[in-house]
Amino acid sequence: MDSSIAIPSLSKLRPEAEQAPASGIVDVANYGRGRPGIIPLWVGEGDLPTPAFICEAATRSLATGETFYTYQSGIPELREALARYHERLYGKASDPERFFVNSGGMPALQIAIRMVAGTGDEVLVPTPAWPNFVGAIVIAGAQAVGVPMNIDAHGWNIDLERLEKAVTPRTRALVINSPSNPTGWTASHDDLSALLDIARRHGLWIIADEIYGRFIHDPTLTVGGRSPSFRDVMTPEDCVLFIQTFSKNWAMTGWRLGWLEAPPPLGPVIENLIQYQTSGTPVFIQRAGIAALDEGESFLADQIARARAGRAIVQRLTESGLVELPPPSGAFYAFFKIRGAKNAKDIAMRLIDEANVGLAPGSAFGDAGEGYLRLCYLRKAEDVEEAVRRIAEALPRLAA
Amino acid sequence: MDSSIAIPSLSKLRPEAEQAPASGIVDVANYGRGRPGIIPLWVGEGDLPTPAFICEAATRSLATGETFYTYQSGIPELREALARYHERLYGKASDPERFFVNSGGMPALQIAIRMVAGTGDEVLVPTPAWPNFVGAIVIAGAQAVGVPMNIDAHGWNIDLERLEKAVTPRTRALVINSPSNPTGWTASHDDLSALLDIARRHGLWIIADEIYGRFIHDPTLTVGGRSPSFRDVMTPEDCVLFIQTFSKNWAMTGWRLGWLEAPPPLGPVIENLIQYQTSGTPVFIQRAGIAALDEGESFLADQIARARAGRAIVQRLTESGLVELPPPSGAFYAFFKIRGAKNAKDIAMRLIDEANVGLAPGSAFGDAGEGYLRLCYLRKAEDVEEAVRRIAEALPRLAA
């Protein structure tokens, strides 16, 4: 081999790829995974498998040979089912051409970001926030700018003034997640109007993640069985991209099925981006999605009831006087702080060792989450009760 | 609404998204789709649905509730099955940690490109080439530089000198697709050595697409039932990323299941990129992949026999004296030129109208493909025979 030969180092990668942040949850989960008797509440999924009527729709499709390439944007039957679902939920007629089927909410987010932000651009993200928002922004070459939310005894709230002050000439979009993972914060109708005004004033896109919209627990924020939505305040001309998923409502996390809702004129661009990302979603999985939308309300009602029961159980942690936990308005997480706790990851590790309970460290959700722990309570009541009992027992040792 | 409000125009998108090229095949397919009696040979898939033993593996997995989030890189059982398959095929022990399961070959390609190229970088692609190479490069913000291949009476061949001359200080990678879609060109052992030397000399990555490696028809290029591979000439330190798919060998185009083979030290980066792309592949689909790898050789042998029969039938087009078609060494496409034809898309449209046969225009594969047509012959013999009969009948009118 010639001495002038320059074998590229394996580490010579693009900064967008190298700098993609690792999940702060995986470290903790790897530490605790497989321990006998551990109660794993670190991930955003419940304990029920997908209901049989949904699985059977996929099985039937497979049996009829629906195993070929298909439409990039989804089969027409699913896009129509999505339009029906949106009409029922939001009370407005909806065009099937607004819905672009994706292999999960995450690829929908990736496409939304890729359309509006890249090298040199900034995207604002209220924090604490689901870490994948930052990941998708970094991979697109753009900069994620976290804007901390406020917390008081009533819960988390968004600081609209601080958010608007963070807008620069490089800002291209706001990512708004309501109800929020991890905090449970849920935007009011007025919050959404104000956010839309900020976007309009500065010519920004809104990327709206309302995937927990059916899990709304604060009656003052409930509109026809859902949280307030940008759909309630926007006009068709507003630049709002909705990312959505089947994962949470219908216990389909492992199916990788979601959708992007966008103005139909973006269709050709979105179809190209799907082509060069996953080249579409399996038809048999889309058939399962139709079953979920058309026949899944009773299962979803059960899921919501489980979440409410879990939320009430976890709230008992505050009886110790050692935990700050304003009741979350929506979603299915408790995001709480143990008095005096500084390092969330340390506490999460100790809870594995000392309580055999797996939680996600708040630091995974940005600096604003440091010191907090996220607990997913979408689980059968006896598991949540036992987890709370074990955490409560460990609390006096963990609190400073 | 304040008159200073600047509603962003829907067309204000990132150039990487807007400039992503549309498929030149879709236009033609849309023109012909649904015509009674049309023989659709435009897409790269056969006419057989996925065999039952593969579908049943997915169905069994669903029935046991494997519907939860899973490992980003794939379930260990599939990574081990991939290692076994590679050992059988390449005669070398293989580490399961080299294999990263993806939701198709396309997402594997997207991740490979994203790791090595972005804004300001160039990637060399011998052309004619599968258009998705260019798509993935453009979306990453990099520039795809096509390097035309040569053709003579014996077939297509790569111009190594021209390729090396196209290397600039901005070049980061070579994309090598052998056997090639659309031309059927298959790199010899010596070609692969020379390509690897070029990559080493200039510090470039190789992105190797050998997905048609089992469909090899030229006995002088056949090594143990497969085409020559970079694995035959590389060392473990060489920077080669293999993209692969279950689609072609096992009639699984619609499943979206593939893999990226890469040096294990890249694992943490690849896992992050999977997390922010699809967040993993459904477990029940991965179970189907295991069945395909472990029990799919007899089905694959039938597929290869079908391809060979189809190839022989299509070759009869040359008897007219109006068609240039050197026998393709590999894959399952005939890439041919009608004497005097200039505009491939016009000819493809006329073949729909006048012969009721659907082919892909060569212009979809880059400028070097202009004037050519691609015909997928992985289909039952009577369909291929009828298509050839219809094309032959139209030839005298189409040739100049």
Interface residues (C-beta under 8 A of the other chain):
Chain A: M1 D2 S4 I5 A6 I7 P8 L10 S11 K12 L13 R14 P15 E16 A17 E18 A20 P21 A22 S23 V43 E45 P49 T50 C55 A58 T59 L62 A63 G65 E66 T67 F68 Y69 T70 S103 G104 M106 P107 Q110 R114 M115 V116 A117 G118 T119 D121 N132 G135 A136 I139 A140 G141 R200 R201 H202 G203 L204 W205 E237 D238 C239 A251 M252 T253 G254 W255 R256 P263 P265 L266 P268 V269 N272 L273 Q275 Y276 Q277 T278 S279 G280 T281 P282 V283 F284 I285
Chain B: M1 D2 S4 I5 A6 I7 P8 L10 S11 K12 L13 R14 P15 E16 A17 E18 A20 P21 A22 S23 V43 E45 P49 T50 C55 A58 T59 L62 A63 G65 E66 T67 F68 Y69 T70 S103 G104 M106 P107 Q110 R114 M115 V116 A117 G118 T119 D121 N132 G135 A136 I139 A140 G141 R200 R201 H202 G203 L204 W205 E237 D238 C239 A251 M252 T253 G254 W255 R256 P263 P265 L266 P268 V269 N272 L273 Q275 Y276 Q277 T278 S279 G280 T281 P282 V283 F284 I285
